[in-house]
Amino acid sequence: MAVSSRRMMALATLLRGALAATAVAALMAATLPAAAQRIVKIQGPAQAQTQGDGPARESCAGLVASRALRPMPVSFRQAAIAADQVQLTYVGHATFLIESPKGVRIATDYNDYVRPSVVPDVATMNRAHSTHYTLNPDPRIRHVLRGWGDGAAPARHDVTVEDVQIRNVPTNIRNHAGGTQRHGNSIFIFEVGSLCIAHLGHLHHTLTAQQLADIGPVDVVLFPVDGGVTLDQPGMLEVLAALKAPVMIPMHAFSRHSLERFAENAAAAHGWRVQREPLPAVVLARAALPDVPTLMVLPGR
């Protein structure tokens, strides 16, 4: 099969997924005032029950109580989420919509093909492929953060937008000739609500000790799981094990097979829990982070 034909087929697959994700997001947005849709809220115990109960670990937002995930279905409502919560919606491919308690909206790996149904306040982008960036971002976006720098210098971001702080850690990517393009990708870290969320972007290699130190402790990791055009699956397992996040959410899965294979290997090699959600939107809070690392699979790809 010619290279152009393979690219056409890959783009067609991506567009089908994008249309499905956009339809879901539009339906959810349309029904938000009616409180008709349900999301999964990860509910933790009362504060009095968590103090001094079990091991704790350092987070970028402070100590995190170690508790198991206990999903409780709740309804969408117009009221804002609580001050310690984050709403996370998987739009598709490598794009998530992250919403803060004060209503700041962030779209990750913002591009021309897979977009949320609302205009974000912040868009982060990476440059490995055109499905991870755009040259024409919506002019209403207040902050467009590119994960690559100009020339040999890496991108450096440390931005505060109301109740969200955003920073990045540069990584390298393979170029189209098979060589290395330094600083072509960024891991973006979002400190929002009570959580630190890391989006690995189009990660192509395992992380150095310095990169892990620069990232710091994280609570939620959004990571590519395709195992081909990004880092291979054994390497991604190594990265996740080094990051030690309680919640890991896969993205960038080109097939159900690659996703299920990764979930099986993660459970077998590390004993991680696999939790599948019925809807692409979840509300997360620090008080409910699990003591057993959990692979949370949201619908879509």
N, C-alpha and C positions, 0 to 999 in steps of 0.2 A: 504494500500500500504506500502511495506517495506521502511525503512528509506533510504536504498541504492538506491531503485528505485526512490524515490523522488529526491535524490541528482543527479542521472543520468539524470532525466528529466530537473532539473534546469540547469545542466551543458550544456545539449543539447540546451536549449533555449538561454543560454548565448552565446554559440559558434555560433548559427545562427545569433544572433545580431552582434557578433564580425566580422564574415565574411562579413556581409553587410556593417558595418562601415569601415572595411579595404578596401573593394572594392571602396567605395565612396572616401576615403582618397587617395587611389592609383590613381584613375581617376583624382582627383583634382591636385595631384602632377604632374602627367604626362602632364597635359594640362596647367600648370602654365606658361611656357614661351610663349604659344600661346595666352594667355589672353582670353581663350575661356569660362572659368567659371565665374560665378558672385557670389559675396558675398554681404552681406548687410553692408553698412557703415552707422553708426549712425552719421548723420550730424547735427552739431549745427550751431548757428548763428555766425556772425562775432564777433570778440572780442569787437568792439565798441558797439555792441548791447547788450552784456551781462553785461558790467560794470554798476553796480548800478541798474540792472534790476531784480527785484524780490528777494526773500530770498536766502541766501547762507548758506552753512554749512561747518564745518571743515572736511577735509579729511586728510589722512596721507600724501597726496601730497600737501595740502594747501586748499584754499577755492575752492569750486565747485559751479559753477553757476547752478541754478535750471531752467532747460529747458525741454520741452517735447521731446521725441524721435521722430525723423523724418527720417525714413529709405530711403536711396537712393541707388539703385542698381549700383554697379561699377564692373569693370572687374579686374580679376587677372592680375598682370603685374610683370615684373622682378624687377622693382624699389622697394626699401625698403619702408616700411610704414613710416609715418611721426613720428617725435620725440615724439609727445604726444599721439600716438596711440598704441594699442595692438591688435594683431590678435589672436582670440580664436576659436579653432576648437574642436567640440565635437566628440571624437573618438568612445565613447561608454562606457556603464556601468558607472564607476566613473573616466574615463580617458579623460582628455582634453589635447590638445596641445596648450600651450601658447607661443606666439612668440613676442619678443621684437623688438623695432626699430633697434637695432644693430644686430638682427638675433639670439639672444639667444633663444633656444627652451627648453621648460619645459614640461615634461609629468607627469601628476598627477596620483596617485595610479597605478603606473607602475606595470605590471604583465605579466604572461606568456600567457594569453588568448586574451586580448584586448590591442593592441599596435598601436601607430601611424606608418605610413609608412616610417618615417624618424627616425634616431637615435637622441634622444634628448641630449642636453648638461647637463640637470639636470633631475633627476627622483626622485619624492617623492613617498613614499609608506606607507601604513598602514597595520595592521596585523590581522584584524578581520577575514578575509577569504582569501584564496589563490588567489582570483580574484582581490585583492588589493595590492599584493606584489609579488616579485619573489626572490628566493634564488640564481638565476643566471642572474643578470642584464647584459646587453650587456657591454663588457669591454670597449667599446668606449665612454660610458657615463662618463663625467668628474666628476660629483657630484651625488652620490646616497644618498639621505636623507631619513633615516628610521624614521617613526613617533613614534616608541616605543624605550625605553631605555633598558639598560642592567640591569637585576635584578629589584630592586625597584625604581631605579632612572629614572626619565623621560628623554626623548630625548630633547635636547636643540640645536636648530640650529639658527644661525644668519650669513648668507652667502651672500656675494655680488659676482655676476658673471656679469662682465661688467656693463650693465645698468639695472640690476635686483637685488633687494635685497629680500632675502627669510628668513622668520623666522617662528617659530611654537609656538602653544599653545597646550599643552597636554590635553587630556580628557580621561575618562575611557570608558571601554567597558564591555559587559557581556561576561563571559567565557562560555565554552561549558557545564559546570555543572550548569549554571544559576546564578553563583556568579559574583562578580565584579573583573575585572582585571584592576588595577590602571595604568593609563598612557599608555593604549594600543592603543590609537589613537592620531593623531595630526591634528589640524586645521592648515593648512599651509597658510601663508599670503605672497602674492607676490606684491612688489612695483615695478611697471613696467610702462613705458611710463608716463602718468599722472595719473595712476589709482592705487588703492589698490584692489587686488582681493583675496578673502578668499575662500579656498576649505575646506569644512567641513569634508571631509573624510567619515568614517563609524561612524558617530555620533550616540551615544546611549542615550544621556540625554540632558536636557536643560542646559543652561550655567549659571554659578554663576556670581555674580557681578564682582568678581576678573577676571574671564576668559574674560568677556566682556571688562573689562578695558584693559587687556593684548592684546586683539585683536585690540582694538581701532576702529576708524571710517573706514569703508570700502565702496567701491563704487560698487563692484560686488561680489555677493556670489554664489558659486557653491554648491548645497545642494542635499542630497539624498531625494527622494520623495516616496520610496516604502511603508513607513508607517508600516513595519512589522519587518524585520531583523534589520533595523536601528530605529531611533526614530519614534514614532507614529506621524501621520500627525498633530493632534492638538499641540503636543509638538514642531514640526518643525515650525508651524506657529508662536508659541511663540518665538522661537529662531530668526526667520527672523524679527519679529516685534521689537525685542530687538536690533538687529544689524542695522536696519534702512538703509539698502543699497538701492540705487535707482534702481539697476538692480539685479534681482535674476534669476539664470538659474538652472532649475532642472536637475538631473541626477539620475541614479540608479533606474529607473522606471521599474518594472518587467512587467507591463501591461499598455496598453493605459487607462484602466479604472482608475487605481490608479493615473495616471498623471492628467486625466481630473477631477477626483473628487477633487484633491488638488487645481487645478486651479479654479474650481467653488467655493470651500470654501474660498480660498484666496480673490477672487473678492467679495464674499458676506460679509465676515467678516471684511475685511479691505479696500475694494474699490480699490484694486490693479488692475492695467491694465494688461491684458493678451495679449501678442504679440507673434504670431507664425511665425517663420522664415522658408523659403523654403529650405535653405541649412544649413549644420552644421557649417559653418564658418562665423564669423562676425568680423568686425573691430570696435573697441570701442575707444572713446576718452572722456576726461573729459568735454570738452566744450559742449557735447551733452547729459549729464546725465539728466534724467527727473525729473520734480518736483513731478510727481505722481509715486510712486513705481511701477515698471514694472516687471512682471513675463515673461521672455523671453524664449520661448520654442523652442529649436533646435531639428531637426529631429534625430531620433535614440534613443536607450535606452540601 
